Amino acid sequence: SDLSFIPDFFPRLEIFNISCNNIKSLDEVCVLERCEDIAELFLYENPFCAPGAEHSHYMGEVQAVIPQLEILDGAHVKRHTQRGAPLMRPMSASTIISVRQVETQMKAMDNEMASFEKNILDRFESLRSSCGLDVNSSPLSTRNPVPAPSLTSQRPSSKSSSRSKIRDALQFASQNLDDAA
């Protein structure tokens, strides 16, 4: 709720996300004008800018006080009028996918792939039983029973792409069907 120390401790601050905090006054935000390099500022969901609050239309006021801002609450507020090469800046923290989001997506993909693999194996077993194939013998030779290939020992190696996992699973299933036939 208190931003008065920020310009003194971080005078070269460029990107600052103070959204979803307890900043009750626009004056608290105005102290950031002393951060000469500030280019991106995120303020949404603070009491001073809530709908119906005194400064619910704060964007224009903040731009007037901190004219060097280029992005305010994710919106580009300043256009570069320089000609020549455009200014290149690193991505802001708000536009980079967080590690947690990636980890969550990877876990969901692993669960989905495990479910897919189980579904394929269940269908393979169903196909095998509907064709009347014994798990321990091959229909090609009744004299010399050949054990069916172990489904877990020949499991394809895991790759990072879901398409390659699906392709490997299909190849694995067709290979085992060919071996069983």
Rosetta blueprint (number, residue, H / E / L):
1 S L
2 D L
3 L L
4 S L
5 F L
6 I H
7 P H
8 D H
9 F H
10 F L
11 P L
12 R L
13 L L
14 E L
15 I E
16 F E
17 N E
18 I L
19 S L
20 C L
21 N L
22 N L
23 I L
24 K L
25 S L
26 L H
27 D H
28 E H
29 V H
30 C H
31 V H
32 L H
33 E H
34 R H
35 C L
36 E L
37 D L
38 I L
39 A L
40 E E
41 L E
42 F E
43 L L
44 Y L
45 E L
46 N L
47 P H
48 F H
49 C H
50 A L
51 P L
52 G L
53 A L
54 E L
55 H L
56 S L
57 H L
58 Y L
59 M H
60 G H
61 E H
62 V H
63 Q H
64 A H
65 V H
66 I L
67 P L
68 Q L
69 L L
70 E L
71 I E
72 L E
73 D L
74 G L
75 A E
76 H E
77 V L
78 K L
79 R L
80 H L
81 T L
82 Q L
83 R L
84 G L
85 A L
86 P L
87 L L
88 M L
89 R L
90 P L
91 M L
92 S L
93 A L
94 S L
95 T L
96 I L
97 I L
98 S L
99 V H
100 R H
101 Q H
102 V H
103 E H
104 T H
105 Q H
106 M H
107 K H
108 A H
109 M H
110 D H
111 N H
112 E H
113 M H
114 A H
115 S H
116 F H
117 E H
118 K H
119 N H
120 I H
121 L H
122 D H
123 R H
124 F H
125 E H
126 S H
127 L H
128 R H
129 S H
130 S H
131 C L
132 G L
133 L L
134 D L
135 V L
136 N L
137 S L
138 S L
139 P L
140 L L
141 S L
142 T L
143 R L
144 N L
145 P L
146 V L
147 P L
148 A L
149 P L
150 S L
151 L L
152 T L
153 S L
154 Q L
155 R L
156 P L
157 S L
158 S L
159 K L
160 S L
161 S L
162 S H
163 R H
164 S H
165 K H
166 I H
167 R H
168 D H
169 A H
170 L H
171 Q H
172 F H
173 A H
174 S H
175 Q H
176 N H
177 L H
178 D H
179 D H
180 A H
181 A L
